[in-house]
């Protein structure tokens, strides 16, 4: 069976497996337990347009998780079928951000990069954030001003309650080559935390689309 699970898919499937396992601990009714398990399996399978029989069976193993050890083993088994995040090099940086001089990658291991949903880092001296993500089938880079806040809030990308900041970028106004308007979102200050939380790239994709359109 070939790799078919993105890192965001992985986070979502594990979340459903976790919900099924711990949710089943709250009732002694086997019918309710089974209904919950099937519901979580359906949600996990529904994020794919099409699945092979073996892929369906893999996700269906959620039904048989009855201990924390089995939950951990299930997550480890899923990792065998992950589609890794593309390797990002200094040449990639230069291509995606040609106007930014002396821009360097954050220090991450190859294994950490493989597990990313997106790569993001802050340039605190310039008060900017840089993000590299897969969009429309290829790596895309976006950048903007980043103003961190001292409070937690709901991140626009991962939708979790984390320490956030305002990421703001200028885009050209339609019909004009000289006028710009700013668009912004409150997103995680720590992009590595954000990436590990993302269970769907829909909100990130929509934001990149708006910046690039």
Residue, then its C-alpha position, 0 to 999 in steps of 0.5 A: x500500500x502506497x503513502x496516501x495520508x498527508x500530515x494534516x490527514x494524519x492529525x485528523x485521523x488520530x484525533x478521531x481515533x482518540x475520540x473513539x477510544x476515550x469516548x467509549x470509556x464514558x459508557x458501558x453500553x456496547x451499542x453506544x460504544x460501537x456507534x461512536x466508533x463507526x461515526x469516528x471511522x466514517x469521519x476519518x474516511x470521509x476526508x478522502x475522495x476515494x479509498x482502496x479497500x486496504x486503506x479503508x481497512x487501515x482506518x477501520x482499525x479504529x474500531x479495535x482500539x481498546x487501550x492507550x497502547x493500541x491507540x499509540x500503535x495505531x498512530x505509529x502504523x499510520x505513519x508508515x503511509x504518510x506523504x512527507x512534506x517536501x524537502x526545503x533547501x536554501x535554493x527553495x527559499x531563494x526561488x520562493x522569496x527572490x526579493x528577500x536577501x539573506x533569508x535563512x531556514x529555521x533549524x529543523x531536522x529532516x524528520x521534523x520537516x517531513x512531518x510538517x503541514x506547512x513550514x513557517x518561521x518569524x523574523x523578529x528583527x523585521x517583524x515578519x513571518x514567512x510561510x511555505x506550504x503546498x498549494x495547488x500542487x506546488x510549494x508556495x511562499x507567502x510573507x507578511x508583517x507579524x505582530x505577536x500578542x500577549x494573549x491566547x486566541x483561536x488560530x485561523x489556520x489550526x483553529x486551536x487556542x494558542x498564543x497568536x499574532x496578527x499576520x498581515x499582508x498587502x495585496x493589489x486591489x483588483x483592477x488597479x496596479x497601484x492600489x493595495x489593500x491589507x488582509x490579515x489573520x490571527x495565527x499561531x506565533x509558533x508555526x511549528x506548534x500550529x503545523x502540528x495542530x492542523x487537521x485540515x488545510x482548507x483555511x490555510x489554502x483559502x488564505x493563500x488563494x486570497x493572497x495570490x489571486 
